[in-house]
Amino acid sequence: MVDFEAANARLQDLLDRVGSLRPVSADEPLYCGLDVGTAFIVLAVVDAAGEPVACAYRFASVVKDGMVVDYMGAVDIARELKEELEQQLGRELEPCAVALPPGTEGLDGGVVKNVAEGAGLDVVAVFDEPTAANLLIGARDGAVVDIGGGTTGISVIQNGRVVECIDESTGGTHFSLVLAGARGMSFDEAELYKRDPAHHREIFPVVKPTIDKVSSIIARAIDGYDVPEIVLVGGTAELTGIEAPVEKALGIPVHKPNHPMFVTPLGIALGCQAAAAGDLDA
């Protein structure tokens, strides 16, 4: 089973770096992870040891169903995040990795890479999102499920290697649409309402059918594999208690780390560091 202690400590360290970076020397190597998501764009920075140095994020509506639909908007936000962190650090950021939903490499991989390069970053690696997340989680056997804003991506891992990777178009956007319809809210109102943990117990019965849909997606992805545990990450996994119905539906232990929204961006940054060091293929 995954030991979340180290991952949770590193995630908390990353969040502590938002607006309060860790001082670094002028020539110390730094590595970036840019996560261009449906609801947020996150830029995480780590040092050569993989320890968080800085982090910034912005709300964004530049991605739909895992595909970039507002290229210039994405570039502008990514550039703003880069410049914000560069100003705080007093130095330029260059090496970067990006990630995208599984199975979209041929369709959208170049766009996400171009967003990073358009912002002035040097892309050294491209990952699929759940595999990037596992660079932080460190699962040896099981499945890592990245429930993002627009899609759910699943990597099945055996003996530390990814053996299956799929993505389907169900995520937080669909939760918000269901909530908006049930409560007579606008989509934007539902998005904000959903993010407040104080509302999670209230909205849980409303979005439960969508959670069941996510469970069915996971079930299809892991069919035929020995999966001893499932780890949920991504912004939608922030929903309090989402693990319980997924575990009940699948009959497999389901866990999530603290701050699941930041697992993938930190994993991407760790992948950048590893790729630059020649420690993995990406």
C-alpha positions in Angstrom: 0.0 0.0 0.0 1.1 3.5 -0.7 2.6 5.4 2.3 1.3 8.9 1.9 3.4 10.5 4.7 6.2 11.6 2.4 3.9 12.8 -0.4 1.7 14.7 2.1 4.7 16.4 3.6 6.0 17.5 0.2 2.5 18.7 -0.9 2.2 20.8 2.3 5.7 22.2 1.6 4.5 23.1 -1.9 1.5 24.9 -0.6 3.6 26.7 1.9 5.6 28.0 -1.0 2.6 29.9 -2.5 3.5 33.5 -2.0 6.4 32.5 0.3 9.2 30.8 -1.8 12.2 29.1 -0.4 15.4 31.1 -1.0 17.8 29.6 -3.6 21.2 30.5 -4.9 21.6 32.3 -8.3 23.1 29.3 -10.0 21.1 26.5 -8.3 19.3 24.3 -10.9 15.5 24.7 -10.8 12.8 22.7 -12.6 9.2 23.6 -13.4 6.0 21.7 -13.8 3.2 23.4 -15.7 -0.2 21.9 -15.3 -2.7 23.4 -17.8 -6.1 22.2 -16.3 -9.7 22.8 -17.0 -10.2 25.0 -13.9 -6.7 26.0 -12.9 -3.2 26.5 -14.3 -0.5 25.7 -11.8 3.2 26.3 -12.1 5.3 24.4 -9.5 9.1 24.7 -9.1 11.4 22.2 -7.4 15.2 22.1 -6.8 17.7 19.4 -7.8 16.6 17.3 -4.8 12.9 17.5 -5.8 12.1 19.8 -2.9 9.5 22.5 -3.6 10.8 26.0 -4.1 7.9 28.0 -5.4 4.3 27.7 -6.6 1.7 29.9 -8.2 -1.7 29.2 -9.7 -4.6 31.0 -11.4 -8.2 30.1 -12.1 -8.6 29.5 -15.9 -11.2 28.5 -18.4 -8.8 27.6 -21.3 -9.3 23.8 -21.4 -12.5 21.9 -22.3 -12.6 18.0 -22.1 -8.9 17.9 -21.8 -8.2 20.0 -24.9 -6.9 23.6 -25.0 -9.6 25.8 -26.5 -8.1 29.2 -25.6 -4.5 29.0 -26.6 -3.6 32.7 -26.2 -5.4 32.8 -22.8 -3.4 29.8 -21.7 -0.1 31.3 -22.8 -0.9 34.6 -21.1 -1.7 33.0 -17.8 1.3 30.7 -18.0 3.6 33.7 -18.7 2.0 35.6 -15.8 2.8 32.8 -13.4 6.3 32.4 -14.7 7.0 36.1 -14.4 5.5 36.2 -10.9 7.8 33.5 -9.7 10.8 34.9 -11.5 10.3 38.2 -9.8 10.1 36.5 -6.4 13.1 34.4 -7.1 15.2 37.1 -8.8 16.2 34.7 -11.6 14.9 33.2 -14.8 13.0 29.9 -15.0 13.7 27.7 -18.0 13.5 23.8 -17.8 9.9 22.7 -17.7 7.7 19.6 -18.1 4.1 19.5 -19.0 1.4 16.8 -18.9 -1.9 16.0 -20.7 -4.7 13.5 -20.5 -3.8 10.0 -21.5 -4.5 9.2 -25.2 -4.4 12.8 -26.3 -0.8 13.0 -27.2 -1.4 13.0 -31.0 -4.2 15.5 -30.7 -3.1 18.0 -28.1 0.4 17.2 -26.9 1.9 19.8 -29.2 -0.5 22.5 -28.0 0.3 22.1 -24.3 4.0 22.1 -25.1 3.5 25.2 -27.2 1.7 26.9 -24.3 4.7 26.4 -22.1 7.2 27.5 -24.8 5.0 30.5 -25.6 5.3 31.5 -22.0 9.1 31.4 -22.3 9.7 27.9 -20.7 12.0 25.2 -22.2 10.0 21.9 -22.4 12.2 18.9 -21.6 9.5 16.3 -21.1 5.8 15.6 -21.7 3.9 13.1 -19.4 0.4 11.8 -19.2 -1.3 13.3 -16.1 -1.8 10.2 -13.9 1.7 8.9 -14.6 3.1 12.3 -13.6 1.0 12.2 -10.4 2.6 8.9 -9.6 6.1 10.4 -9.7 5.0 12.0 -6.4 2.7 9.2 -5.0 5.1 6.4 -5.8 2.6 3.6 -6.2 4.3 0.3 -7.2 1.1 -1.7 -7.8 -2.4 -0.3 -8.3 -4.1 2.5 -10.2 -3.7 6.3 -10.0 -6.8 8.1 -11.0 -6.6 11.8 -11.9 -10.1 13.3 -11.7 -9.6 16.7 -13.3 -12.0 19.4 -14.4 -12.9 17.9 -17.8 -11.6 14.3 -17.8 -10.7 11.3 -15.7 -7.3 9.8 -16.5 -6.3 6.4 -15.1 -2.8 4.8 -15.0 -2.6 1.1 -14.0 0.7 0.4 -12.5 2.4 -3.0 -12.0 5.9 -3.4 -10.4 6.3 0.3 -10.7 5.6 0.5 -14.4 2.6 1.8 -16.2 0.8 -1.0 -18.1 -2.4 0.8 -19.0 -3.3 4.4 -19.4 -6.7 5.7 -20.5 -8.8 8.9 -20.3 -12.5 9.6 -20.5 -14.5 12.8 -20.7 -16.0 13.0 -17.2 -14.7 15.3 -14.4 -15.4 18.3 -12.3 -17.2 20.3 -15.1 -19.8 17.5 -15.1 -20.2 17.7 -11.3 -20.8 21.5 -11.7 -23.3 21.1 -14.5 -25.3 18.6 -12.4 -25.2 20.9 -9.4 -26.2 23.9 -11.4 -29.2 22.1 -12.8 -30.3 20.8 -9.5 -29.9 24.1 -7.6 -30.9 26.6 -10.3 -27.4 28.1 -10.3 -25.3 29.3 -13.2 -22.4 27.2 -14.1 -19.9 29.6 -12.5 -21.9 29.8 -9.3 -22.0 26.0 -9.1 -18.2 25.9 -9.7 -17.5 28.3 -6.7 -20.1 26.6 -4.5 -18.7 23.2 -5.2 -15.1 24.2 -4.2 -16.1 25.3 -0.7 -15.6 22.3 1.7 -18.4 23.7 3.8 -20.9 22.7 1.1 -19.5 19.2 0.3 -21.9 17.3 2.6 -24.9 19.2 1.2 -24.0 18.6 -2.5 -22.8 15.1 -2.2 -26.2 13.4 -2.9 -26.6 15.7 -5.9 -23.3 14.7 -7.5 -23.3 11.0 -6.4 -24.5 9.8 -9.8 -21.5 11.5 -11.4 -19.2 9.9 -8.8 -20.8 6.6 -9.9 -19.9 7.4 -13.5 -16.3 8.0 -12.5 -16.4 4.6 -10.7 -17.6 2.9 -13.8 -14.8 4.5 -15.9 -12.2 3.2 -13.4 -13.8 -0.2 -13.4 -13.4 -0.5 -17.2 -9.8 0.8 -17.1 -8.7 -1.8 -14.5 -10.6 -4.7 -15.8 -8.3 -7.7 -16.2 -5.6 -6.3 -14.0 -4.7 -7.1 -10.4 -5.2 -3.7 -8.7 -4.7 -3.9 -4.9 -5.5 -0.2 -4.3 -6.6 3.0 -6.1 -5.3 6.5 -5.4 -7.4 9.5 -6.3 -5.8 12.8 -7.3 -6.8 15.9 -9.2 -9.0 18.9 -8.3 -12.3 17.0 -8.2 -10.8 14.5 -5.7 -10.8 17.5 -3.3 -14.5 16.6 -2.7 -14.8 15.4 0.9 -15.6 11.7 1.1 -15.4 10.9 -2.6 -13.3 7.9 -1.8 -16.1 6.0 0.0 -18.6 5.5 -2.9 -15.7 4.7 -5.3 -14.4 2.0 -2.9 -17.9 0.6 -2.4 -18.5 0.4 -6.1 -15.2 -1.2 -7.0 -14.6 -3.4 -3.9 -11.0 -2.2 -3.8 -9.3 0.1 -1.2 -9.4 3.7 -2.4 -7.3 6.5 -0.9 -6.3 10.0 -1.6 -3.4 12.2 -0.4 -3.9 15.6 1.2 -4.3 18.5 -1.3 -5.0 16.2 -4.3 -5.3 19.2 -6.7 -1.6 19.8 -6.4 -0.3 16.2 -6.8 -0.1 16.3 -10.6 1.7 19.7 -11.0 4.2 18.7 -8.3 4.6 15.3 -10.0 5.2 17.1 -13.4 7.9 19.3 -11.8 9.5 16.1 -10.3 9.4 14.6 -13.8 11.2 17.6 -15.2 13.9 17.2 -12.6 14.3 13.5 -13.3 14.2 14.0 -17.1 16.9 16.7 -16.9 19.0 14.3 -14.8 18.5 11.5 -17.3 16.7 9.4 -14.7 13.7 8.5 -16.8 12.3 8.3 -20.3 9.7 11.0 -21.1 
